[in-house]
């Protein structure tokens, strides 16, 4: 999938008004997701993402463990949006991931997330 198509899907599913808003959401969510993943998993996901967004998941890859509230707060801080908007953006980005990465890669990455974060995932990934 091309970058523009990826971002437009996020824009559509998150009901975001502007393309740039969807870009910021994608980048923030993937950065925070990358903070949860092992280096191997982050690379596996990044390889399947559109070229212009790959670095986001690799940027802060340290395999930290934190819960849902912290995940949402980190996205909120990066995007400079409220917590409710950040949660909506996380759901939008997570809903698009099954369209761009393999189910095996997605499930392996998901296995590294706490159960409470998994609650935001698309049903296709649960």
Residue frames as a rotation matrix with the C-alpha (Angstrom) as fourth column:
UNK 1
0.586 0.811 0.000 0.00
0.811 -0.586 0.000 0.00
0.000 0.000 -1.000 0.00
UNK 2
-0.200 -0.622 0.757 1.26
0.574 -0.701 -0.424 3.47
0.794 0.350 0.497 -0.84
UNK 3
-0.850 -0.270 -0.453 1.79
0.527 -0.442 -0.726 6.09
-0.004 -0.855 0.518 1.83
UNK 4
-0.821 0.563 0.094 -1.05
-0.538 -0.818 0.202 8.37
0.191 0.115 0.975 0.65
UNK 5
-0.055 0.823 -0.566 -3.52
-0.259 0.535 0.804 5.48
0.964 0.190 0.183 0.65
UNK 6
-0.346 -0.185 -0.920 -2.39
0.747 0.539 -0.389 4.43
0.568 -0.821 -0.049 4.12
UNK 7
-0.963 -0.065 -0.260 -2.85
0.215 -0.768 -0.603 7.94
-0.160 -0.637 0.754 5.52
UNK 8
-0.606 0.795 -0.037 -6.19
-0.648 -0.466 0.602 8.45
0.462 0.389 0.797 3.75
UNK 9
-0.061 0.565 -0.823 -7.51
0.257 0.805 0.534 5.23
0.965 -0.178 -0.194 5.31
UNK 10
-0.591 -0.210 -0.779 -6.50
0.802 -0.044 -0.596 6.51
0.090 -0.977 0.194 8.74
UNK 11
-0.970 0.241 -0.023 -8.11
-0.240 -0.970 -0.024 9.85
-0.028 -0.018 0.999 7.93
UNK 12
-0.333 0.893 -0.304 -11.33
-0.475 0.119 0.872 8.13
0.815 0.435 0.384 6.87
UNK 13
0.002 0.343 -0.939 -11.55
0.510 0.807 0.296 5.63
0.860 -0.480 -0.173 9.71
UNK 14
-0.576 -0.271 -0.771 -10.63
0.815 -0.267 -0.514 8.20
-0.067 -0.925 0.375 12.33
UNK 15
0.504 0.803 0.320 -12.98
0.846 -0.532 0.003 10.77
0.173 0.269 -0.948 10.77
UNK 16
-0.131 -0.677 -0.724 -10.12
0.622 -0.625 0.472 13.26
-0.772 -0.389 0.503 10.69
UNK 17
0.739 0.543 -0.399 -10.66
0.118 -0.687 -0.717 16.46
-0.663 0.483 -0.572 8.76
UNK 18
0.648 -0.565 -0.511 -7.17
-0.756 -0.557 -0.342 16.94
-0.092 0.609 -0.788 7.37
UNK 19
0.754 -0.473 -0.457 -4.56
0.081 0.756 -0.650 14.70
0.652 0.453 0.608 5.77
UNK 20
-0.193 -0.901 0.389 -1.87
-0.333 -0.313 -0.890 16.28
0.923 -0.301 -0.240 7.98
UNK 21
0.098 0.336 0.937 -3.83
-0.995 0.011 0.100 15.36
0.023 -0.942 0.335 11.09
UNK 22
0.965 0.261 0.010 -3.90
-0.260 0.964 -0.063 11.73
-0.026 0.058 0.998 9.95
UNK 23
0.380 -0.908 -0.180 -0.15
0.042 0.211 -0.977 11.87
0.924 0.363 0.118 9.24
UNK 24
-0.315 -0.476 0.821 0.56
-0.764 -0.387 -0.517 13.11
0.564 -0.790 -0.242 12.78
UNK 25
0.506 0.584 0.635 -1.72
-0.837 0.510 0.198 10.42
-0.208 -0.632 0.747 14.21
UNK 26
0.917 -0.178 -0.357 0.00
-0.014 0.879 -0.477 7.66
0.399 0.442 0.803 12.22
UNK 27
0.020 -0.994 0.111 3.44
-0.130 -0.112 -0.985 8.82
0.991 0.005 -0.131 13.23
UNK 28
-0.223 -0.073 0.972 2.59
-0.925 -0.297 -0.235 9.22
0.306 -0.952 -0.001 16.92
UNK 29
0.715 0.576 0.396 0.80
-0.671 0.725 0.157 5.88
-0.197 -0.378 0.905 17.24
UNK 30
0.826 -0.433 -0.362 3.52
0.119 0.760 -0.639 3.97
0.551 0.485 0.679 15.41
UNK 31
-0.154 -0.888 0.433 6.24
-0.432 -0.333 -0.838 5.63
0.888 -0.316 -0.333 17.51
UNK 32
-0.057 0.199 0.978 4.53
-0.997 0.048 -0.068 4.61
-0.061 -0.979 0.195 20.74
UNK 33
0.933 0.358 -0.027 3.82
-0.359 0.923 -0.138 1.13
-0.024 0.139 0.990 19.38
UNK 34
0.459 -0.842 -0.284 7.51
-0.031 0.304 -0.952 0.83
0.888 0.446 0.114 18.53
UNK 35
-0.223 -0.524 0.822 8.39
-0.833 -0.334 -0.440 1.64
0.505 -0.783 -0.362 22.13
UNK 36
0.412 0.502 0.760 6.55
-0.820 0.569 0.068 -1.53
-0.398 -0.651 0.646 23.15
UNK 37
0.974 0.105 -0.199 8.08
-0.202 0.801 -0.563 -3.89
0.100 0.589 0.802 20.58
UNK 38
0.365 -0.894 0.261 11.29
0.359 0.394 0.846 -5.86
-0.859 -0.215 0.464 20.51
UNK 39
-0.249 -0.558 -0.791 13.79
-0.561 -0.583 0.588 -4.69
-0.790 0.590 -0.168 17.90
UNK 40
-0.929 -0.110 0.354 13.04
0.163 0.737 0.656 -7.76
-0.333 0.667 -0.666 15.78
UNK 41
-0.109 0.978 0.177 9.28
0.895 0.174 -0.410 -7.12
-0.432 0.114 -0.895 15.82
UNK 42
0.321 0.197 -0.927 9.68
-0.005 -0.978 -0.209 -3.43
-0.947 0.071 -0.313 15.10
UNK 43
-0.642 -0.614 -0.459 11.80
-0.500 -0.118 0.858 -4.19
-0.581 0.780 -0.231 12.03
UNK 44
-0.800 0.383 0.461 9.31
0.539 0.797 0.273 -6.84
-0.263 0.467 -0.844 10.87
UNK 45
0.280 0.929 -0.240 6.44
0.720 -0.369 -0.587 -4.33
-0.635 -0.008 -0.773 11.09
UNK 46
0.123 -0.298 -0.947 8.46
-0.267 -0.929 0.258 -1.46
-0.956 0.221 -0.193 9.59
UNK 47
-0.835 -0.534 0.133 9.40
-0.054 0.320 0.946 -3.51
-0.547 0.783 -0.296 6.53
UNK 48
-0.524 0.718 0.459 5.72
0.849 0.483 0.213 -3.87
-0.069 0.501 -0.863 5.65
UNK 49
0.288 0.609 -0.739 4.69
0.522 -0.747 -0.411 -0.26
-0.803 -0.268 -0.533 6.19
UNK 50
0.862 0.007 0.507 4.76
0.449 -0.474 -0.758 2.39
0.235 0.881 -0.411 3.45
UNK 51
0.041 -0.994 0.101 8.28
0.821 -0.024 -0.571 3.79
0.570 0.106 0.815 3.02
UNK 52
-0.247 -0.177 0.953 7.58
-0.036 -0.981 -0.192 7.28
0.968 -0.081 0.236 4.37
UNK 53
0.511 0.520 0.684 6.27
-0.699 -0.212 0.683 6.01
0.500 -0.827 0.255 7.72
UNK 54
0.536 -0.309 -0.786 8.65
0.276 0.944 -0.183 3.11
0.798 -0.118 0.591 8.44
UNK 55
-0.493 -0.858 0.145 10.98
0.156 -0.251 -0.955 5.10
0.856 -0.448 0.258 10.66
UNK 56
0.019 0.562 0.827 8.20
-0.772 -0.518 0.369 5.94
0.636 -0.645 0.424 13.11
UNK 57
0.907 0.402 -0.122 7.98
-0.255 0.757 0.602 2.39
0.334 -0.515 0.789 14.46
UNK 58
0.429 -0.834 -0.348 11.78
0.712 0.549 -0.437 2.14
0.556 -0.061 0.829 14.70
UNK 59
0.276 -0.331 0.902 12.45
-0.113 -0.944 -0.311 5.58
0.954 -0.016 -0.298 16.19
UNK 60
-0.102 -0.245 0.964 12.29
-0.945 -0.279 -0.171 4.77
0.311 -0.928 -0.203 19.91
UNK 61
0.548 0.363 -0.754 12.40
-0.293 0.927 0.233 1.01
0.784 0.093 0.614 19.88
UNK 62
-0.477 -0.720 0.504 13.24
-0.718 -0.012 -0.696 -0.01
0.507 -0.694 -0.511 23.45
UNK 63
-0.261 0.461 -0.848 10.64
0.202 0.885 0.419 -2.70
0.944 -0.062 -0.324 24.35
UNK 64
-0.888 0.079 0.452 9.18
-0.440 -0.425 -0.791 -0.82
0.130 -0.902 0.412 27.33
UNK 65
-0.503 0.796 -0.335 6.12
0.700 0.603 0.382 -2.13
0.506 -0.043 -0.861 29.05
UNK 66
-0.938 0.331 -0.103 3.34
-0.191 -0.741 -0.644 0.28
-0.290 -0.584 0.758 29.95
UNK 67
-0.468 0.848 0.247 -0.42
0.617 0.514 -0.596 0.17
-0.633 -0.127 -0.764 30.09
UNK 68
0.011 0.636 0.772 -3.27
0.985 -0.138 0.099 1.64
0.169 0.760 -0.628 28.12
UNK 69
0.847 0.356 -0.394 -3.45
0.451 -0.875 0.178 4.97
-0.281 -0.328 -0.902 29.92
UNK 70
0.098 -0.905 -0.413 0.26
0.013 -0.414 0.910 5.58
-0.995 -0.094 -0.028 29.36
UNK 71
-0.494 -0.206 0.845 -0.02
0.786 0.309 0.535 4.51
-0.371 0.928 0.009 25.70
UNK 72
0.433 0.765 0.476 -2.83
0.875 -0.483 -0.018 7.03
0.217 0.425 -0.879 25.16
UNK 73
0.786 -0.169 -0.595 -0.97
0.206 -0.836 0.509 9.75
-0.583 -0.522 -0.622 27.09
UNK 74
-0.270 -0.962 0.036 2.19
0.291 -0.046 0.955 9.27
-0.918 0.269 0.293 25.03
UNK 75
-0.349 0.234 0.907 0.24
0.935 0.024 0.354 9.52
0.061 0.972 -0.227 21.77
UNK 76
0.726 0.684 -0.068 -1.61
0.687 -0.716 0.129 12.56
0.040 -0.140 -0.989 23.11
UNK 77
0.455 -0.643 -0.616 1.68
0.149 -0.627 0.765 14.26
-0.878 -0.440 -0.190 24.04
UNK 78
-0.539 -0.728 0.423 3.29
0.519 0.108 0.848 13.57
-0.663 0.677 0.320 20.66
UNK 79
-0.300 0.524 0.797 0.29
0.899 -0.125 0.421 14.82
0.320 0.843 -0.433 18.71
UNK 80
-0.989 0.003 -0.147 -0.55
0.072 -0.862 -0.501 17.60
-0.128 -0.507 0.853 21.12
UNK 81
-0.319 0.946 -0.052 -4.21
-0.352 -0.067 0.934 16.53
0.880 0.317 0.354 21.22
UNK 82
0.013 0.443 0.896 -6.58
-1.000 -0.016 0.022 15.58
0.025 -0.896 0.443 24.02
UNK 83
-0.692 -0.322 0.646 -6.74
-0.476 0.876 -0.074 12.06
-0.542 -0.359 -0.760 25.42
UNK 84
0.244 0.867 0.435 -10.07
-0.028 0.454 -0.890 11.26
-0.969 0.205 0.136 23.72
UNK 85
0.740 -0.047 -0.671 -8.71
-0.657 -0.261 -0.707 12.34
-0.142 0.964 -0.224 20.33
UNK 86
-0.340 -0.939 -0.058 -5.53
-0.940 0.337 0.059 10.33
-0.036 0.074 -0.997 20.93
UNK 87
-0.443 0.245 0.863 -7.58
-0.190 0.915 -0.357 7.22
-0.876 -0.322 -0.359 21.71
UNK 88
0.690 0.721 -0.066 -9.62
-0.151 0.054 -0.987 7.73
-0.708 0.691 0.147 18.53
UNK 89
0.449 -0.606 -0.657 -6.41
-0.891 -0.243 -0.384 8.10
0.073 0.758 -0.648 16.51
UNK 90
-0.589 -0.634 0.500 -4.96
-0.690 0.717 0.097 4.94
-0.421 -0.288 -0.860 18.04
UNK 91
0.030 0.695 0.719 -8.09
0.044 0.717 -0.695 3.02
-0.999 0.052 -0.009 17.05
UNK 92
0.822 0.289 -0.490 -7.93
-0.417 -0.280 -0.865 4.45
-0.387 0.916 -0.109 13.52
UNK 93
-0.013 -0.913 -0.408 -4.27
-0.995 0.054 -0.088 3.52
0.103 0.405 -0.908 13.02
UNK 94
-0.638 -0.207 0.742 -4.75
-0.438 0.890 -0.128 0.07
-0.634 -0.407 -0.658 14.56
UNK 95
0.375 0.864 0.337 -7.76
-0.102 0.399 -0.911 -0.50
-0.921 0.307 0.238 12.27
UNK 96
0.743 -0.146 -0.653 -5.59
-0.668 -0.230 -0.708 0.11
-0.047 0.962 -0.268 9.19
UNK 97
-0.178 -0.940 0.291 -2.67
-0.877 0.285 0.386 -2.12
-0.446 -0.186 -0.875 10.21
UNK 98
-0.030 0.157 0.987 -4.35
0.088 0.984 -0.154 -5.37
-0.996 0.083 -0.044 9.05
UNK 99
0.918 0.397 0.014 -4.61
0.074 -0.138 -0.988 -3.78
-0.390 0.908 -0.156 5.59
UNK 100
0.705 -0.682 -0.195 -0.85
-0.636 -0.486 -0.600 -3.22
0.314 0.547 -0.776 5.33
UNK 101
-0.396 -0.873 0.283 1.00
-0.917 0.363 -0.164 -5.82
0.041 -0.325 -0.945 7.38
UNK 102
-0.418 0.197 -0.887 0.78
-0.214 0.927 0.307 -9.59
0.883 0.318 -0.346 7.38
UNK 103
0.650 0.743 0.163 -1.48
-0.399 0.151 0.904 -11.23
0.647 -0.652 0.395 9.92
UNK 104
0.537 -0.525 -0.660 1.49
0.705 0.709 0.009 -13.19
0.463 -0.471 0.751 11.31
UNK 105
-0.558 -0.774 0.298 3.56
0.507 -0.603 -0.616 -10.03
0.657 -0.193 0.729 11.87
UNK 106
-0.151 0.596 0.789 0.57
-0.514 -0.729 0.453 -8.28
0.845 -0.337 0.416 13.41
UNK 107
0.810 0.517 -0.277 -0.20
-0.079 0.563 0.822 -11.15
0.581 -0.644 0.497 15.77
UNK 108
0.139 -0.846 -0.515 3.44
0.855 0.365 -0.368 -11.44
0.499 -0.390 0.774 16.84
UNK 109
-0.674 -0.354 0.649 3.54
0.095 -0.912 -0.399 -7.71
0.733 -0.207 0.648 17.60
UNK 110
0.196 0.870 0.453 0.21
-0.537 -0.291 0.791 -7.85
0.820 -0.399 0.410 19.43
UNK 111
0.598 0.004 -0.801 1.47
0.470 0.808 0.355 -10.65
0.649 -0.589 0.481 21.64
UNK 112
-0.473 -0.852 -0.227 3.95
0.751 -0.254 -0.609 -8.11
0.461 -0.458 0.760 23.07
UNK 113
-0.539 0.353 0.765 1.20
-0.331 -0.924 0.193 -5.69
0.774 -0.149 0.615 24.08
UNK 114
-0.942 0.293 0.163 -0.66
-0.091 0.245 -0.965 -5.76
-0.323 -0.924 -0.204 27.39
UNK 115
-0.541 0.803 0.250 -4.25
0.838 0.540 0.078 -7.01
-0.073 0.252 -0.965 27.19
UNK 116
0.159 0.666 -0.729 -5.68
0.543 -0.676 -0.499 -3.56
-0.825 -0.316 -0.469 27.94
UNK 117
-0.417 -0.347 -0.840 -3.97
-0.494 -0.690 0.529 -2.07
-0.763 0.636 0.116 24.86
UNK 118
-0.968 0.073 0.241 -5.25
0.224 0.689 0.690 -4.95
-0.116 0.721 -0.683 22.76
UNK 119
-0.171 0.975 -0.140 -8.76
0.688 0.016 -0.726 -3.68
-0.706 -0.221 -0.673 23.53
UNK 120
0.126 0.164 -0.978 -8.15
-0.367 -0.909 -0.199 -0.86
-0.922 0.384 -0.055 21.00
UNK 121
-0.814 -0.580 0.042 -7.27
-0.203 0.350 0.915 -3.25
-0.545 0.736 -0.402 18.20
UNK 122
-0.248 0.656 -0.713 -9.31
-0.949 -0.015 0.316 -4.00
0.196 0.755 0.626 15.14
UNK 123
0.519 0.518 0.680 -11.36
-0.643 0.760 -0.089 -7.21
-0.563 -0.392 0.728 15.50
UNK 124
0.861 -0.231 -0.453 -9.31
-0.277 0.533 -0.799 -8.62
0.426 0.814 0.395 12.60
UNK 125
-0.095 -0.995 0.032 -6.26
-0.469 0.016 -0.883 -8.59
0.878 -0.099 -0.469 14.88
UNK 126
-0.010 0.133 0.991 -7.78
-0.999 0.047 -0.017 -9.99
-0.049 -0.990 0.132 18.06
